[in-house]
């Protein structure tokens, strides 16, 4: 006999949904009159507060669904908010003004498009169409696109739009000398072309709508009357035009109608490089006199030592409104202190991380709850290779694995084409990268010649450069590439593969291509190329390195199950893990010297917020590490620990390993822009130095274990390369980072 089904649960009465909230959260939900800033610390239930407040407004009859403007930063966040609100009020919610800044601005702009010279059916161009249109504008103006790339000009235009600056209103402080001081004229011409095509790019959506609200009081009043409540998520990440758009809508003539609620965390503002202005959240009380501030400080994610350490660190920042995280659950009062591990070099750091992950996995730790968070993308390589060596599955979150990144694939293709002239795939990839004027017609001619002669593309190219089959410009470019490949190939014998690789990237124009790129990703790509050269220094020959890459790329992508997450600190925001590793806490790397040079004290505070974000990703275990020596190209360079390590409360950390600052024979110091710490400058970058000796290094005669070859005994040591007589595999030469003392 089947069991009698339980009667359906009665729908919640208004107020029941508030029972799940703590006092701070409830105050944020029930404060419905006037401007409100909710300072939501990491792990304090920000999303719950925002969605419950939305539902509370509807359930108490304060507004109809279409009278609430709810703004998020991602479509995913908007979908989640819609689903949660519907779950609380137990019915679908229709007619909502809920979405991202761009989606909501586009929806509004279609009602007023004629005020900015568009029709309501205007087209929104994607990034590729934007670039192609700007290219047409720049070509028509006679701009040399090789000297002044389109992408760089597009970056300038988007920066102006993010700051709410239309053509003709660029202040002196925001001007650009790009393209021989023609940037503003090109911006105006680009906007005119967009209007002629009845089109807008993403930056226009907010820019146009802000201009309409500024210039048409009747339109502004209509929208202010419609939106009785405004809810904004991640307010600390807003740029200037987003801030202006929100402020216009919220500055109702009647102070009693200024019901804007912004939720954010000034301690997690880490996106200035893409236009975010932390000042927007810091000046909220000035923008909205009489505003109430509610601080969410009960953290439901991390243990007390992790929260205390993070709070002690971030308290050093001056540009913040102030709050202190505390455990929100009774079982989080205890817990393991943060571990700061001092290591001799970066290779030992990768081994340490791998060993602790292995030990945690054996103890039952779910690998899906383990993360390695790095300051810069190039740092992932050492950890990827170590995880592969010990058989730990991993994924690179928010980006490609190191050897799968575009710039790495391009550089490796150059290396392959240099070593093996018959490698058609590599030659085809590099022949017009960077652009050399070899268009589709020239490439087709090259392929046809190779097929007809039955020879590799590089051989066919040598024949073509002596004929008139190609136009003069592509013919000259192809000849220059072939001569370069010959020169670099010859240099391998007497200059060494690391030096030749650096020369190749410079002389081919590949490095310059990324140096001229003004996109936010360009600096990271250059760092990745430097890391590639570091990797080269770990191998005896270029051929050995290319063979290693081929083996690395065979890492099983189809493997199922939990994987360690590997990502940058920026990509980790909003995520959480049981165990978090934070490697590379060294001056120049973290805080980033590039950021300090460009932004000074303000950048240092953002770097500290980034450290705070990293620490607060951890639920139970947080391991920070730094190395005394790190390889720069082939040169071992000494480093000093990050200043952030000294700023962590001593009572909340346990220090492991050698903490003495080492002597620095291969580097010189120079005063940094802040004067508080020295920075490192490379000296003799191509003088390959021996790996610094250390106590406890692997010695001749020592028994070791290798994941693939098993047990063996060291018979010779040369820098970081070991000759080992393995018990089953015979004599092999391996890198010391792939063996462990037995």
N, C-alpha and C positions, 0 to 999 in steps of 0.2 A: 504494500500500500504506500502510495507516495505521500510525502509530508504535506500538510496544509500550508500553502504559501502564506508568508507573513503579509499583513496588510501594508499598503504603501505608506511611507512616512509622510506625515502632514507637511505642507509647505512651511518654510520658516516664516514666523511673523516678524515684522520690522523690529529690529533690535537684537534678534538672535545672532545675526551675522557679526555683531559687534563683540560678542562674548569671547571670540578667539583672539581679540586684540589685547596687547598690554596697554597700560595707561598712556604711554607716549604715543603709541599708534592710534589709540582711540581719540586722543586730543587732536591729532592731525586729521582724522576722519570727520570729527564732529565740529571742528572750527570752520563754519561755512560762510561767515560774513567777513568781508574784507580780504586784503591780500595776506597770503600765508606762504612762508618759506619752510619747507620740511627738509632739514639737514639729515639725510639718511646715511648713516655710516655703513661700512661694508657688512653685509650679512644681517641687516637689521629689519628686513621685511619691507623694503621699499615698494615692491610690486603689489604686495598685499594691501598696503596702505592706499596706494593710488587707485587700485580697482575697487576696493571697499568704499572709498570716498565717492567714486563715480556712482556706484550702486546706491549709496546712502542718499545722494542728491536726488536720484530718480525715485527711490522708495518713499522718501519723505515729501514728495511732491514739490520740491523746490524748483524743479525745471523739467521740461520735456526732453526726451533724448536729443532732439535737434537743437536744443538750446545750450548744449555743453560742447565746448571745443576741447578735444583731448589730443595732445600732440606727443608723438613718440619719435625716436630716431631711426627705428627700423620697422619694416613691415612685419617682421616676426613679433616684435613687441606689441604692435597694434593688434595683431590677430590674438595674441595671448590675453590682452586686456579685454577685447570684445568677448572672448570665451569666458573669462572669469566673471565679468559683469553679468553675462547671461546666466551663469550658474548661480550667482547670488540671488538675482531677482526671479529666477526660474522661468524665464521666457526669453525668446530671441529679442534682441534689441535692434530696431530698424531706424533708419534715418539719422544715424550718428554722424557727427563731424569728428571722426576718429581716424587718425593716420599719421604719416610722417609729415614733416615740414613741407617737403616738395609736393606730396600728394594733395595736401589740403590747400596749399597756395595755388596749385594748378586748377583745382576745383573752383576756387574763388575767382581766379583770373578769367576763366571761360565766361563768367557772367559780366565781366567788365573789359574784355579784350580790346574793344574799340577805343578805349581811353588811352591805350598805348600803341595804337596803329595796327592792331591785329584783328582778325575775325575770331569768332568763338570756336571755330573748328581748326585752330592753329595746330601745327605739328610740333611735337617735342623731339628734338634731335638727340640721337644717342651720341656717345663720345666720338665714335668713328666719323659720323656725319659732321659733327662740329669741327673736327680736325680738317676734313676735306674741304669744308666751306671756308675755313680760315686760310687754308693753303691757297685757294683760288683768290681770296682777297689780297694776300701777301704777294702772290705772283703778279697780280694786276698792278700792284704798287711798285713792282720792280725790286722787291726785297730778295737778297741773296739767301735762299733757304738753307744752304750749307752752312753759312756763317750764322744765320739767325733761324734756328729750327722752329717749325710750327708749334711743336709741343711746348716749347719754352714760352712762346707768345701766348698760347692758350692758358698756361699757368698764370701769367700776369693778369689776363682778362678775368679768369675765375677768382683770383685774389681780390681784384677790384669789386667784383660782384658780391663776393662774400662779405665785403665791408660796406655794401650798400652804395657803391659809387658808380653812377651812370656816366656815359661820355659827357664831357663838358664840365664835370664837377669833381675832377681829380685834384685834391689839394697838393700843394708843393711837396709835402712830406711823403706823399704816396706816388709821386711821379716815377717814371722809369726811363732810362736812357737806351733801352733795348731798340735794336734796329735803327741806330743813329738817331735816337730821340723821336722816332716815329710811332712809338707804341700807342699813344693816345689817338693818333689819327687812324691807325689800323683798328683799334677798338671801335671807333665811331663807324668806320666803313663796314666792319663785321656786323655791327648792330643794324646798320642800314640794310645789309644783304639779308639778314634774318627777317626783318620786317617785310622786305620785298617778297620773300618766300612764304610769308605768313607762318613763320616758325619761331620757336624759342628754344634756347638750350636750358639745361637744368638750373643754371645760375639765374636765368631770367625770371623764373617762376616767382621766387621771393623778391627779387629786385623790382620787377614790374609791379607786383602787388603792393609792395611797400611804397613805391612812388605814387600809386593810385591813392592809397590811404592818406599819404601826406598831402596830395594836391587836390583832393575832392572830399570836402568836409561832409557832404551828404552821403557819400558812399561809406565813409568811416563811421558816421553815426548809425547807419543802417546795420552794419556788422556789429557794432558795439551793443546795439539794442537787441540783436538776435542772440548773442552769446551771453547768457546770464552767468555762466561759470566757465573758467578756463583752467585746464589741467595740463601741466607740462612735465614730462619725464626727462631725466638726465640734463637738468638745466645747466650744470657746470660745463657741458660740452657745446653750448650754443655759440655760434659765431655772431658777428656784429649785425648782419642783416636779419638773421633770425631773431635776435634780441629786439631790433627796431620794430619788426613786424608784430611781435608779441606785445611790446610796450604800447604801440599805437592801439591795438585792439583792447588792451586792458585799461588804458587811461580814460575811463568813462568820465563824462562831465560830472556825474553824481558820484561822490566818493563812496557812497553806500553800495554802488553797483560794481566796484572794482574787486570782483571776486576771482582773483587769479591765485592759483596754488601751484607753486613750482617745487618740484622734488629733485634733489640732487645732493652731491657730496663734494664740497670744495676740496677735500683731501684726495679726491680721485680724478681731478682735472688733469689729464695727461695727453691731451690732443692739440696742443697749441700749433704743432706743425701742420695741422690741417685746418687751422683757422679758429679753433675754440678759444674763447676769451674768458679766463677765470674771473676777470673783473665783473662780468655780468652777474654772477651770483654774489660776489662780495658787496656790490652796491645795491642789492635788492631793497634794503631798508630806505636808502636814499631815494630810489625811484618810486617807492610806494610808502610814503610816510604813514606811520601807525601800523606797519606790517607786523604780524606776529611770527615768531620763529619757534618751531618745534623741533627739538633734537631727538632723533632716534639713535639711542646709544646701546641698546640691548642687542648684542650680537648672538645669533643662533647658529653660527657656523663653527667658530674656532674656540680653542681652549684658552684659559685665562693667561698663561704665559705668552702665547702668541699675540693676544690682544694687547697685553701690557707693553710688550716690546714694540709693536706697531705704533701704539699711542705715544710712547716715549720718543720714538723717532720723529713722528710727524709734528710733535709739539715744537720742534726746532724751527718750523716754518713760521714766518711772520704774516704772510698773506693768507690768512684763514680766519674763519668765524669761530672756530673752537668747539670741540666736543671730545669726549673720552669714551672709547668702547669698553664695555664690560660684558661678561658672559650672561646670556639670557636664559641658560638652562643650568640647573643645579649640577648636572653631571659634567659640566665644562669648567668647574672651578679649579680642578687639578690639572694634570697633564704634563707632558714633557716640555722642558725648556727648549728654546731655539738653540740649535747647535751651529757653532761657527767653526769650520774646519779649515785650518791653515795647511797648505800643501806645498811641496817643493816646486812642482812645475805643473803646467796645464795638462800634460799627459797623465800624471798621477791623479789629477782632479777627475779626469774622465774615468779612470780605473776605479776611483773611490765611489763615484756615483753609480757605476755599473755594479760594483760589489754590494753596495747597500740595497740596490733594487733587487738583486738576486737574493740576498738574505731576507728581505721583506717578503718576496714572493714565496720563498720556502716556508716562511712563517704564516702564510695564508693571506697576505695582502693582495687584493685585487689590483692587477696592473693597470686597469682602467682608471684607478683612483690615484695614480702616481703621475706627477708632471715635473718636467725640467723646464724652467722658465729663464730665458736668457735676455740680456739687454739688447743684443744685436743679432740679426739673423745669421751672420757668418759663424757664430759660436756653435751652431747646431752640428757642424760637421764632425767635430771630435766625439761628440756624444752619439751621433748616428753610427759612426764606425765602431765605437766601443760596444754599443748595444747589438750591432750585427755580429761582432766577434764572439760575444758570449751568448748569442741566441735569444735575446730578449726582443719580442715584437714591439714595434713603436709606430707612431704616426706623427707627422709634422702637421700641427694644427694651424689653419689659417695661411698655409703656403705650401709650396712644393718642397720635397726633400732636397737636401743641398745639391746633389749631383743632377737633379732634375730641373733646377732653376734655369731660366733662359740664358742668363749671362754665363753660367757655368757650362751649359751645353755648347754655347757658342765658342767659348775659350777652349774647351776640350776638342771641339771640331778642328780648331786651328792646330792644336797639338797633333791630332791624328793626321791631318793633311800634311803637316811638316814631316812627321816620321814615316808616313806611308803614302807616297804620291799616287798610289792606285786606289785610295779610299775615296770613291766617288761620292758617298753620302756626306762625308765630312767636307769635301771640296765644294759640293753644291751648297752646303749650308753657309760657308764663309765667303763665297765668291762675290757676293754683293752685300756683305755685312761687315762693316757699315756700308752705307750706300756708296757705290762707286760709279753709278751711271750705267750699270749693266741691267737694262730693262728686260722685259719678257722676250723681246725679239732677239737680243744678244744671247740670252740663256738658251733659247730654242736653237739658235745657230750652233752654239757650243755642243748641245746634246746631239744634234744631227751629225756634226763632224765626228763625234766620238763613236756613234753607231756605225757610220759609214766606214771608218778606219778600224773599228774593232779595238779601240784603245781606251784607257781611262780618260776621264774628263780633263785632268791636269795635263796629260800628254797632248790631247786634242787642242787644248788651249795654247800650248806652245807653238803648235802649227798655225793657229789662227792669227796670233799676234804678228806673224810675218806676212800676212796677206791683207787684202782689202775687204775681207768678208765682214768685218766689223767696222763701225764708224770710228773715226780717230779717237774720240774721247773714251769710249769703253775699251778700245784696243790698248790705249796707253795705260788705263787703270788695270787691265788684266795683266799687262806686261810687268807693271810695278808689283802686283801681288805675287806673280811667279818668281820674280827676282828676290822678293822678300823671303819666300819659302825656301829658296835655294840658300840664301844667306843664313837664315836661322838654322837650317838643317846642318850646314857646315859648322856653325858655331857650337853645336851640341858637343863636339869632340874636344874643343879646347877651352870653351868658356863655361861649360856646365849647364845642365838642363834648367835650373832655377833662374839663372841669369838670362838665358836665352828666352825662357817663357815670358819674363818681364819685358824684355826688349820687344818680343813679338807683339804683346798686347799694346805696347806704346806705339811702335812703328807702324803697325797695321791700321792705327786710328781707332781701334776698338775702345781703348780706355778713354780717349778724347770724346767719343760718342756719348758715353755716360757722364763725363765731366760737364758736357754742354747741356745735358738734359736737366731741366728744372723741375721735374716731377718729384714728389716726395720719396719715391722708391729709388731714385738714382743713387743717392749716397749709400744706401744699403747694398746696391748692386756692386758699387766700387769696393765696399768692404768685403763682399763675398769673393771678388776677384783677388783681393789681397790674401784672404784665407785660402784660396786655391793655391796660391804660390807657397803659403806655409805648408800646405799638404804635400806639394811637390818636394819640399825639402826633406821629407821623411822617407824618400825613396832614392835608391842609388842611381836610377836612370829614368828617363822619360818613358821608355818602354815598360818598365816595371810599374810605373804609376798608372799608365793606361790599362795595363792588365788588371791592376787592383780595382780601378773604377768599374771595369766590366764585371768583376766578381761582386762588387758592392751593389750594382744595379740589378743583380739577380736575386736580391733579397725578396722573399716571397710576399708579394703584394696580395695574394689571394688568401693568405692565412686568416682564419677566423678567430674570434675570441678577443679578450681584452688586450689593450696595447697601452704602453706608456705614451703619454702626450708630451710632445716637444714643441715649444712655441716661444715667441717673444713675450715680454711682459705686457706690451701694448695689446697683444691678441688675447691675453689671459683675463682681461678685465671682464667681470661678470661671471667668471667660472670659479669652481672650487674643487679641491682634491683632498684626500686624506693625507697624502705625503707630497711635499713640494721641495724640490731642489732649486736653489738660487745660486748658480755658479758665476765666477768671474767678477766678484765684487772687488775691483781694483781701480785705483785712480786712473783716469783716462778712458777706461772701459765703462765703469759705472761708479760715479757719474761720468757721462760721456764728455770727453774733452771737446768734441765738436760742438755739442750743445752749449757748454760753458763758454767757449770762444764766441759763439754767435749770440748768446742770450744773457751772459753774466749772471748776476744774483737771481734774477727771475727764473732763468733756466735751471739753476741749482735747486730752487724750490720745486720745480716740476720734476726734476730727477728724484728728489726725495719723495715726492708723491708717488712716483713710479715704484720706488722701493717699498713704500707703504702698501701699494696695491699688490705687489708680489708676496709680501709676508701674509697679508690677509686672505690670500687664496687658500692657505693651508688650514685644514680642520684640526689635525692632531700632530703632525710632524712637519717641521720646517728646518731644512739643512742649508745653511749659507756657506759658500766656500770661496776661497781666494788662493791664488798661486803666487809663489815668490818669483817664478821665472816663467816667461811665456815666449814662444818662438815667433819672431817677426821675420817673415820670409825665411831665410836659412839661419837667421841670427838669433841666438838666445838672448833675451832682454830681461833684466830684472824689473820687478814691479813693486809697488807699495800698496798696502791694503786700502780699500775705500774708506773715506772719512765716515761713511754711514755706519761702519762697524763700530767705531768709537762712540757713535751717538745712540746705540742701542743700550737700554738700561742693563747694567751689569748683572743685576739680580735675576734677570729673565733669560740669560744666555749661559751656555756651557761652551767653553773654548777648547778645541782639540787640536793637537799638532803644534808645530813650531810657530810661535807668534812673533819672534824677533824679526825686525825689518832687515833683509839681507843687504850685503854690500852690493854696489851697482857698477861693476867694471865696464859694462858695455853700453852705458847710457849716461846722458848728462841731464841736469835739471835746469828748468827755466821757470821763472815765476809765472803762475797762471793768472788769468785776468782778475781773480778774486783775491789773490795774495795770500790765501789761507793754506794752500797746499801746492807743492811743486807738481809739474807735469813732466812726462817723459818725452824726450826727443830721440829719435833713432840716430845712432852713430855708426857709420860704416855698414850700411844695410847689406852690402854684398860680401862682406867679410864673414864667411860662415864660421861661426865659433863652435867649439865643442859644447855639448850639453853640460851645464854646471854639475860638478861632482857633489855628492851628498852622502852623508852617513847612511848606511843601510842599503846602498845601491846594489844591484845584482852583480855578483862576482863570479869569476871563473871557478868552476868546480861546484857551483851551487845547483841543487836540484830544483827544477821548476815544472810547472804544468801549463800546457797549451790546449785550448779548447778543441782544436782539430787534431793535433799530432800527439797529444797525451803527455806522458811524463818523459823528462829527459834531463841531461846535465850540461851546463854551459861549458863550452870549451874555448871560447874567445869572445871578447867584448870590444866593439868599435863604436864609440859614441852611443847611439841608441839602438844599434844593431847587434844582435847576438848570434853567434854560431853555437848551435845546440845539437848534441848527439841524443836523438830521441830513441827511447827503448824499442819502439815498434816502427817508426817512420824513417829512421836513419838520420843522417846529418842534414840539418836545414839552417838557413839564415832567416831570422825573423826579427821584427821590431819588438823591443822590450815591453811595449805597452800591451802586447798580446799574450804575455805570460804572467803567471803569478808564482811566487815562491811556494814550493811544495812542502 
